[in-house]
Amino acid sequence: MAARQSEISRKSSVIRESIIQKYQQIQALLDEDLSITLSHLEMEERAAVSTLDGLMESSCSLIRELEQNLVQLTVALNQTNTEPDPESFISSTELQTIETMDGVVDLLKGTDPISVSFDEDKADQILSLTSSMLQQICSQTPTIKKLVKSYSSEVCLDPDTAHPKLLISPRHDSATYTDTWQELPDLPGRFDTTLNVISLQGYSFGRHYWEIDVTGKSYWEIGVTYLSIPRKGTAENCWLGRGDESWCVEFFDGAYTAWHGGVPHRLPFTKHFCRIGVLCNFPAGLVTFFEAAHMAPLYSFCVGSFSDRLHLAFCPGHEHDGSNSEPLVICNPLSPTSDPGIQIPQENL
């Protein structure tokens, strides 16, 4: 026993380290790519700013030159006692003035800040590529969600097992509590005390995943069971998780509890989840419950090996002072309430 524990711990440790290394490599690649991309943008920004600084310096030089010429012209005018002959004045300063004006025109042409631009087309291409990369990464993550959803298997409820106070939808994918006792055949497989219903399909190998919508409910039980679960009378093991034939998670008055063999395991969650996932992993002998939106694990039962076929089972609960009238709904793959973006391989029974 101890040797087997050690072997499982060793294999788990090796896999964990390998996964950590892969994530670290992905992070390192993203960090390096981000650094190079930002370096290119910063280099181009520095070049543009440097060019504008040079143009500003040239403009300042021209302004100083014009100021000096203006001072010279003012001095020349002040030194002349008589009104200067315009022609002689122009002839004496013509060359300097023309050169100065040509310099002004040339400099204005060359120092127009509009001529210095940022390569916005390239920036748009970078944004487009990073957006595509983000979409690709998002399509692959969360990793565990994509993996677990690939195990999705379609099931429907068996009306012949439903308690008479449960309304089963025409598609057999939901169950709702009603306070009215329905006149139904008292079949051997029908629950007559506990508000349970189980699926028509059962599985005995492979990996199978289901999601159940629990939106708006204040009381429910969701789990898996063998067909051998007691159906009649008030025995405790008729309830999901109270006997050795079933495993479940219960939500009641804001508290989550995992049950098997009559042993409760109080879970450290208080949020009202909208979807609960159930994974049956026959190779590993595991039954795992998830908060399905982010695929966060709630609780996992290690059974080792299952002795019979497993069926999805749930109890939508009683009215609970009017706060529990919503149905429990199976979100079957490719149904309107399921995720359409994931292709799901179907496993044989």
Residue, then its C-alpha position, 0 to 999 in steps of 0.5 A: m500500500a505504501a509503495r503504491q502511494s509513493e509511486i502515485s506521488r512520484k508520478s504526480s510530481v513528475i507530471r506536475e513539474s513537466i506542466i509547470q515547465k511548459y507554462q514557464q516556457i510559454q510565459a518566457l516566450l511571451d515575455e521575450d516577444l513583448s520585450i522585443t515588440l516594445s523595444h521596436l516601438e520605443m526605438e522608432e519613438r526615440a528616432a521620431v522625437s530626436t528628429l523633431d528635436g533637431l528640427m526645433e534646434s534648426s528653427c531656433s537657429l533661424i530665429r536667432e539669425l533673423e533677429q540678428n539681421l533685424v538688429q543690423l537693419t535697425v542699426a543701419l537705419n538709425q545711422t542714416n540721418t536722411e531718408p534712405d533711397p529705397e533702391s540703394f537700400i535694397s541694392s545694399t542688402e538685397l543679397q543678404t535678404i534674398e539669402t535669408m528668405d531662401g533659408v527661411v523657405d527651405l527651413l520651413k519646408g524641412t522643419d514642418p513637424i507634419s513631415v515626421s510621422f509614426d508608422e501607424d500602419k505597422a502599429d495596426q499590423i502589430l495590434s492585429l497580430t497580437s489580437s490573433m495571438l490572444q484569440q488563439i491562446c483564449s481558444q486553448t485556455p483554460t486548459i482544463k476546461k477544454l480538456v474536460k469538456s472534450y469528455s462531454s456525453e449526452v444523457c437524458l433523464d429516465p421519467d420512470t425513476a422520477h419521484p411523483k413530485l418531479l416534473i420531467s421536461p418533454r426533452h427529458d433534460s430537466a426536472t422541476y419540483t411541483d407540490t402536486w403529487q402526480e398519479l404515476p405508475d408505482l414502478p419498482g425503479r421509481f423513487d417514492t420518498t426522496l425527490n430523485v431522478i436518474s439518467l437513462q444512460g449509464y457508463s462503465f468505462g472511459r471518461h464522461y462529463w456533464e454540466i447541470d444548470v442550477t441558476g436561481k436555486s437555493y437547494w439541490e443535490i447532484g451526483v452519480t449513482y449505481l442502479s442499485i441505490p434504494r428507491k423505496g421508503t425513508a431509509e437514509n441511503c435513498w438520498l444521494g451520497r448517503g449510501d455506498e451506491s452514490w456520490c454527490v454534492e449538495f447545496f442548501d441554504g448557501a452551504y456546499t457539502a460533498w457526500h458519500g457513504g453518509v459522510p459529509h464533507r463541508l466545502p469552503f464555498t459560499k458563492h451561488f454557482c450557476r453551473i455544476g460539472v460532474l466528471c466520471n473518470f473510470p481509468a483513475g477511479l475518480v468522481t470530480f465535481f466542478e464549478a463549471a464556468h471556470m472549471a474550478p474543482l469543488y471536490s473529488f472522490c477517489v473510488g479506486s474502481f467502480s463495481d457497476r455502471l454509473h448514472l447521472a442523478f440529481c434532486p432539484g429539492h423541495e420548494h424551500d419557502g418559495s426560493n427553489s422553484e427553478p428546474l435543474v437542467i442538463c446542459n447536453p453538448l451541442s444543445p442551445t445552452s451548451d458551449p458550441g465552440i468545442q467539438i465533442p467526441q462521443e464515447n461508446l457505452 
